[in-house]
Amino acid sequence: MDQSRQTIELDARPARSRRFVFVLLDRFTLHCFASAIDSLRIANRMSGQELYSWKLLGEGGAAVECSCGTRIEVDGDLEELSRDDTVLVCGGVDIQAVTTRAVLNWLRREARRGVALGGLCTAAYPLAKAGLLDGKRATIHWENQDSFSEEFEEVTLTKSIFVVDGNRFTTAGGTASIDLMLKIIADDHGEELAGAVADQLIYTTIRTDQDTQRLSVPTRIGVRHPKLSQVIQMMEANIEDPISPSILARDVGMSTRQLERLFRRYLNRSPKRYYMELRLQKARNLLMQTDMSVINVALACGFASPSHFSKCYRAQYQTTPYRERGAQAARLTV
């Protein structure tokens, strides 16, 4: 059979078309956007019907540049939509800087009118900033999780690849857009069509909202040692109040000396050094992505004094936290 002519039988009656409105923010991630819109295109092709249509909007109605430098023409400015539309905001790098007052006001207005709203990649941020995720579950790219949880305590942040909570959708970025769209397609028209779309995308493992976005600790560090993985998970879960190596060792049934040897053998550093690097990485994320004061960043990462924090930060990144913050601000104004 000619594969290009094969379609999925849905129903004798033509399905009603559902429109998605993609709002492209400056420096959005092209992959997330393309994965989402192409899933809709393939659903139309495989069903032989126009199940989905779409429109691209951007603040001011001008072409929007994505994070890789490609410019995408949009269909118009942030206009009033139909209540039946589904909005997907596409975010990327420097999401705080591109979340403008105009975007926030538009999101609030459309939410009041009952429009379903979603955020791809980092675009959970503008939704939360507009107050549209209060009391709801959400997710965001793992690099932005620390800053998001500090700023939006009223949002239940998860590590899932995507979250659907009522008429709010959020994804963690990357291929998670495909997983969200496959769920929407399955809910709208059945698992068979969603599976056909996945096959066309050569997408062999369809994930659910129960899947987490980051690789497991053993995969990330390239070491499959259960006690080492357990200790690292404990470290990652206790950044603000660091646990001493002796307690970490005791909790996994080892001596402190055995724990030291384990880290030296597999990671070529001491447990204390590895823990410090985790804390400093979180500190750098908070400095780059939030307006938290340097003192509050230090406290959030387990440093009792700003001077000790600054000394450790300089040793790791060859600059001070204050200069890092200033360099970030200067870059965003260029």
Phi and psi in degrees as a GROMACS rama.xvg file:
@    title "Ramachandran Plot"
@    xaxis  label "Phi"
@    yaxis  label "Psi"
@TYPE xy
-70.045  112.07  ASP-2
-58.7617  -33.9368  GLN-3
-65.9411  -18.6754  SER-4
-100.728  -6.69212  ARG-5
-74.9821  129.675  GLN-6
-128.828  161.516  THR-7
-94.7494  124.724  ILE-8
-74.9937  124.11  GLU-9
-103.004  -60.6454  LEU-10
-163.81  155.041  ASP-11
-65.4147  -30.557  ALA-12
-89.7873  139.898  ARG-13
-60.5628  136.2  PRO-14
-77.1781  148.642  ALA-15
-74.0024  135.206  ARG-16
-73.6992  138.272  SER-17
-109.645  130.449  ARG-18
-101.513  132.202  ARG-19
-105.408  136.17  PHE-20
-112.533  112.655  VAL-21
-92.9375  122.104  PHE-22
-102.572  113.805  VAL-23
-94.2319  116.919  LEU-24
-89.6474  153.097  LEU-25
-53.515  138.546  ASP-26
63.9659  30.6134  ARG-27
-67.9901  160.061  PHE-28
-85.9087  117.027  THR-29
-61.5474  -39.9743  LEU-30
-60.0914  -43.5912  HIS-31
-63.244  -44.8775  CYS-32
-64.455  -49.3054  PHE-33
-62.8913  -39.6039  ALA-34
-62.1597  -40.1891  SER-35
-70.2138  -49.9162  ALA-36
-70.9159  -33.1614  ILE-37
-72.2949  -29.1871  ASP-38
-62.376  -38.8429  SER-39
-67.3009  -42.9704  LEU-40
-59.4389  -44.7076  ARG-41
-67.7631  -35.3564  ILE-42
-60.0587  -41.5675  ALA-43
-62.3647  -45.82  ASN-44
-62.8274  -45.6411  ARG-45
-72.6864  -24.7547  MET-46
-90.349  -19.0046  SER-47
73.0766  15.2582  GLY-48
-133.642  159.88  GLN-49
-88.8399  78.8956  GLU-50
-70.9256  -32.0805  LEU-51
-133.049  143.512  TYR-52
-129.366  169.942  SER-53
-152.891  160.153  TRP-54
-142.716  144.312  LYS-55
-109.505  128.293  LEU-56
-124.454  153.947  LEU-57
-152.609  149.97  GLY-58
-57.7295  124.51  GLU-59
86.8986  -14.1459  GLY-60
78.6271  4.57653  GLY-61
-88.8699  165.791  ALA-62
-58.1612  145.123  ALA-63
-113.347  134.773  VAL-64
-93.4664  128.23  GLU-65
-86.3268  178.161  CYS-66
-67.4623  -20.8197  SER-67
-90.5542  0.98091  CYS-68
98.1949  -9.62946  GLY-69
-74.0801  139.323  THR-70
-101.766  134.381  ARG-71
-115.445  126.106  ILE-72
-74.3726  136.849  GLU-73
-107.73  167.675  VAL-74
-88.3111  -12.4778  ASP-75
169.889  -177.373  GLY-76
-79.6616  179.886  ASP-77
-72.96  95.2288  LEU-78
-104.963  169.587  GLU-79
-71.894  137.133  GLU-80
-110.975  171.047  LEU-81
-79.4115  148.943  SER-82
-64.1546  -20.1941  ARG-83
-84.4904  -7.31782  ASP-84
-70.9612  156.73  ASP-85
-119.777  120.323  THR-86
-94.8694  131.82  VAL-87
-123.932  110.887  LEU-88
-83.3302  132.187  VAL-89
-106.138  114.22  CYS-90
-108.339  177.97  GLY-91
-163.203  -124.906  GLY-92
-84.596  157.421  VAL-93
50.7946  46.06  ASP-94
-62.7445  -32.4818  ILE-95
-63.4721  -40.4506  GLN-96
-68.6894  -31.2837  ALA-97
-94.3349  -1.45395  VAL-98
-84.9444  90.081  THR-99
-87.4247  166.939  THR-100
-61.2242  -38.5365  ARG-101
-62.2949  -42.3926  ALA-102
-64.2647  -45.21  VAL-103
-62.3654  -44.7777  LEU-104
-62.9567  -40.3774  ASN-105
-65.5349  -43.5638  TRP-106
-61.0777  -43.6056  LEU-107
-63.2699  -41.2121  ARG-108
-64.1292  -45.9614  ARG-109
-67.7764  -34.4553  GLU-110
-64.2466  -39.377  ALA-111
-62.8849  -27.7974  ARG-112
-86.4001  -0.474742  ARG-113
90.5811  12.0677  GLY-114
-71.7097  138.205  VAL-115
-72.0457  136.805  ALA-116
-129.941  138.651  LEU-117
-138.548  162.669  GLY-118
-132.656  125.505  GLY-119
-97.1723  141.364  LEU-120
63.4395  -111.541  CYS-121
-93.0598  4.45916  THR-122
-76.2038  1.50306  ALA-123
-62.928  -25.8497  ALA-124
-60.8199  -55.1557  TYR-125
-61.1013  -33.2671  PRO-126
-64.0134  -44.3825  LEU-127
-67.5087  -40.2963  ALA-128
-61.394  -33.0386  LYS-129
-80.9606  -1.94008  ALA-130
80.7438  15.7495  GLY-131
-92.0921  -1.96116  LEU-132
-114.32  6.59277  LEU-133
-57.8982  129.264  ASP-134
75.3212  8.72243  GLY-135
-116.825  162.48  LYS-136
-85.8364  145.665  ARG-137
-156.638  169.914  ALA-138
-140.632  165.358  THR-139
-156.45  161.529  ILE-140
-51.8681  140.541  HIS-141
-58.4252  -28.7757  TRP-142
-64.837  -24.9439  GLU-143
-101.316  2.327  ASN-144
-66.5957  -41.1865  GLN-145
-61.0515  -49.6408  ASP-146
-68.1181  -38.1135  SER-147
-62.5163  -46.7583  PHE-148
-66.3414  -30.0292  SER-149
-70.3529  -37.0144  GLU-150
-86.9164  -31.5269  GLU-151
-122.913  76.2122  PHE-152
-68.9137  -21.2086  GLU-153
-82.9804  -2.65419  GLU-154
-101.467  133.754  VAL-155
-85.4579  98.635  THR-156
-83.4814  131.81  LEU-157
-116.237  169.943  THR-158
-100.875  14.1922  LYS-159
-67.4489  158.334  SER-160
-73.4286  -29.9464  ILE-161
-152.694  158.949  PHE-162
-137.797  133.558  VAL-163
-116.676  116.89  VAL-164
-128.998  99.0277  ASP-165
64.8699  -126.048  GLY-166
-102.058  32.0427  ASN-167
-121.021  133.594  ARG-168
-126.852  137.38  PHE-169
-140.109  146.993  THR-170
-129.709  162.41  THR-171
-88.5094  -6.47613  ALA-172
107.529  -179.028  GLY-173
57.9724  -136.577  GLY-174
-74.8085  -2.74693  THR-175
-60.9057  -25.1194  ALA-176
-59.8866  -38.8051  SER-177
-63.1484  -45.9278  ILE-178
-61.2886  -41.9232  ASP-179
-62.8521  -46.9015  LEU-180
-66.365  -35.8738  MET-181
-63.9434  -37.5511  LEU-182
-64.8777  -44.396  LYS-183
-61.9992  -44.7863  ILE-184
-62.3297  -42.9475  ILE-185
-63.2417  -42.5795  ALA-186
-64.478  -37.0341  ASP-187
-78.2648  -40.6316  ASP-188
-136.923  4.77468  HIS-189
106.442  157.04  GLY-190
-65.7447  -31.3142  GLU-191
-62.6543  -44.1717  GLU-192
-66.9801  -42.4757  LEU-193
-60.0867  -40.2724  ALA-194
-65.5784  -37.2704  GLY-195
-66.0108  -38.6187  ALA-196
-64.1094  -43.6689  VAL-197
-60.9726  -41.3225  ALA-198
-61.064  -42.4237  ASP-199
-64.3883  -32.3065  GLN-200
-82.9046  -0.0516031  LEU-201
53.6583  44.402  ILE-202
-106.443  97.5607  TYR-203
-85.3595  -19.0886  THR-204
-127.547  101.094  THR-205
-80.4559  124.72  ILE-206
-98.8666  160.141  ARG-207
-113.963  -179.685  THR-208
-73.0875  -0.346774  ASP-209
-89.562  -10.0863  GLN-210
-83.5669  140.21  ASP-211
-93.2174  156.823  THR-212
-83.7139  -27.6105  GLN-213
-94.7619  152.664  ARG-214
-63.6164  155.828  LEU-215
-63.213  159.454  SER-216
-56.6571  -47.1135  VAL-217
-58.1416  -39.4038  PRO-218
-68.7757  -40.7858  THR-219
-64.503  -42.6545  ARG-220
-92.67  -6.68504  ILE-221
73.1127  22.5305  GLY-222
-135.261  129.797  VAL-223
-108.396  77.7697  ARG-224
-125.579  113.213  HIS-225
-57.5382  -39.7685  PRO-226
-73.0624  -35.4119  LYS-227
-64.0389  -44.2311  LEU-228
-61.8655  -40.7892  SER-229
-63.5076  -42.484  GLN-230
-64.8832  -43.3036  VAL-231
-64.47  -39.0899  ILE-232
-61.7295  -39.4023  GLN-233
-64.8503  -40.9435  MET-234
-61.1542  -47.7047  MET-235
-63.5962  -29.0808  GLU-236
-85.7031  -7.77642  ALA-237
-133.742  65.6692  ASN-238
-83.313  -42.9611  ILE-239
-69.8359  -34.5855  GLU-240
-124.328  83.449  ASP-241
-59.5439  145.427  PRO-242
-99.8486  138.84  ILE-243
-68.8985  150.227  SER-244
-55.7387  -34.5948  PRO-245
-64.6472  -39.9484  SER-246
-71.8505  -40.8691  ILE-247
-57.6246  -45.1205  LEU-248
-63.1022  -45.1825  ALA-249
-60.7001  -40.661  ARG-250
-68.5647  -19.682  ASP-251
-108.398  11.2041  VAL-252
74.9975  38.8693  GLY-253
-131.189  164.993  MET-254
-86.3769  161.841  SER-255
-60.6375  -38.885  THR-256
-64.9154  -40.1132  ARG-257
-63.5861  -39.1471  GLN-258
-64.8887  -41.6944  LEU-259
-58.6496  -46.8783  GLU-260
-63.6115  -38.1252  ARG-261
-61.5888  -46.5233  LEU-262
-67.408  -39.6554  PHE-263
-64.1009  -40.9026  ARG-264
-67.4919  -45.5978  ARG-265
-96.8921  -28.2231  TYR-266
-120.909  -2.56501  LEU-267
56.606  37.4893  ASN-268
-160.381  163.097  ARG-269
-79.0137  160.207  SER-270
-57.5913  -38.9833  PRO-271
-63.0221  -41.8551  LYS-272
-66.7127  -43.1768  ARG-273
-63.1834  -43.1304  TYR-274
-62.1916  -42.1264  TYR-275
-60.964  -41.6198  MET-276
-64.4473  -38.3488  GLU-277
-61.5072  -45.007  LEU-278
-65.6821  -40.5051  ARG-279
-70.0682  -33.5218  LEU-280
-64.3765  -42.9219  GLN-281
-63.8138  -41.1546  LYS-282
-59.5089  -42.6698  ALA-283
-64.4074  -41.5936  ARG-284
-59.1687  -43.9436  ASN-285
-66.7695  -39.502  LEU-286
-63.696  -39.501  LEU-287
-80.7279  -24.8095  MET-288
-117.308  -4.60937  GLN-289
-132.61  172.261  THR-290
-100.462  14.2337  ASP-291
-59.2685  142.747  MET-292
-65.8076  157.62  SER-293
-60.3677  -37.6138  VAL-294
-62.097  -45.1049  ILE-295
-68.1001  -33.6235  ASN-296
-63.203  -44.1989  VAL-297
-58.1172  -47.4425  ALA-298
-63.9331  -39.1725  LEU-299
-66.5466  -17.6088  ALA-300
-112.114  16.2824  CYS-301
85.0873  17.6854  GLY-302
-99.9903  126.833  PHE-303
-76.2111  -25.8794  ALA-304
-135.513  144.447  SER-305
-60.4549  -34.3364  PRO-306
-66.613  -41.5082  SER-307
-66.1804  -40.8377  HIS-308
-59.6301  -48.0472  PHE-309
-62.2695  -40.6975  SER-310
-63.3022  -46.0845  LYS-311
-67.1977  -39.3825  CYS-312
-64.3642  -43.1463  TYR-313
-63.637  -39.1714  ARG-314
-64.938  -33.102  ALA-315
-83.7462  -41.5752  GLN-316
-116.459  4.02706  TYR-317
59.0963  27.9044  GLN-318
-156.523  164.531  THR-319
-90.2148  160.171  THR-320
-57.3164  -37.9577  PRO-321
-66.165  -42.2108  TYR-322
-69.033  -35.7094  ARG-323
-60.6957  -45.9918  GLU-324
-63.2843  -41.8397  ARG-325
-66.2144  -39.5793  GLY-326
-65.8559  -38.0694  ALA-327
-64.8818  -43.6469  GLN-328
-62.2846  -41.8466  ALA-329
-64.7063  -38.4612  ALA-330
-65.8288  -38.5082  ARG-331
-72.6579  -19.4692  LEU-332
-89.9042  -7.06117  THR-333
